Each structure stands twice: as structure tokens, then as C-alpha cells.
Amino acid sequence: MGPGGRKPTGEGGASCEIEIEEGQGGAVIGRGGETIRRIEGESNARVQVDKGSGKVAISGTQDE
């Protein structure tokens, strides 16, 4: 694992996974997906939220 909990994904890619408290998935996603779209748009990273497990996976290039 690299800096900031990032795992290399090849071709300059990186990913990390964090756990959030139960019931906080909606806050990350936002109303109608607004928050997650904003995060993805500003960072060019992909954010995936698994509400059931409380895990948030973030992936993109290290420049993102």
C-alpha cells in the first residue's frame, strides 16, 4: 500500500478504501447523488459507496 492508504492499480492508478459509520452512506452520496457527483467531477476519481458494509472505495490516477 502506498501513501495515504493508496494501492497501485496500474498505469498510474491508485485506490483506497475507507470505512464510514453505519448510516453515513447517504451523506457521502448526497441528495439524488449530488455530493458523490460533485466529488467525482472535481477530482476525476471514481467513488463507490457500499451502504451495507460501510465501505467507500475511491479510485483514479495519482494525479486525481
ZIKA-V86108 format. One record per residue. N is the residue number from 1. RES is the residue in three letters. PSI is psi in degrees with one decimal (* if undefined). Layout:
# ZIKA-V86108
((N/RES/PSI) (N/RES/PSI))
This chain:
# ZIKA-V86108
((1/MET/139.6) (2/GLY/-164.3) (3/PRO/143.6) (4/GLY/21.7) (5/GLY/16.6) (6/ARG/141.1) (7/LYS/131.0) (8/PRO/139.9) (9/THR/10.6) (10/GLY/153.3) (11/GLU/40.3) (12/GLY/10.4) (13/GLY/158.0) (14/ALA/155.2) (15/SER/157.4) (16/CYS/158.4) (17/GLU/131.8) (18/ILE/157.1) (19/GLU/139.7) (20/ILE/162.8) (21/GLU/150.5) (22/GLU/134.0) (23/GLY/-1.5) (24/GLN/-4.1) (25/GLY/-40.1) (26/GLY/-33.1) (27/ALA/-36.1) (28/VAL/-40.8) (29/ILE/-42.5) (30/GLY/168.1) (31/ARG/120.0) (32/GLY/17.8) (33/GLY/10.4) (34/GLU/-46.6) (35/THR/-46.1) (36/ILE/-37.3) (37/ARG/-39.6) (38/ARG/-45.3) (39/ILE/-47.4) (40/GLU/-40.2) (41/GLY/-41.0) (42/GLU/-29.0) (43/SER/-13.5) (44/ASN/22.6) (45/ALA/161.1) (46/ARG/129.2) (47/VAL/125.1) (48/GLN/129.8) (49/VAL/126.1) (50/ASP/97.2) (51/LYS/-33.7) (52/GLY/-43.0) (53/SER/-15.2) (54/GLY/23.2) (55/LYS/141.4) (56/VAL/122.1) (57/ALA/130.4) (58/ILE/128.7) (59/SER/152.4) (60/GLY/-165.1) (61/THR/162.1) (62/GLN/-23.7) (63/ASP/-22.4) (64/GLU/*))
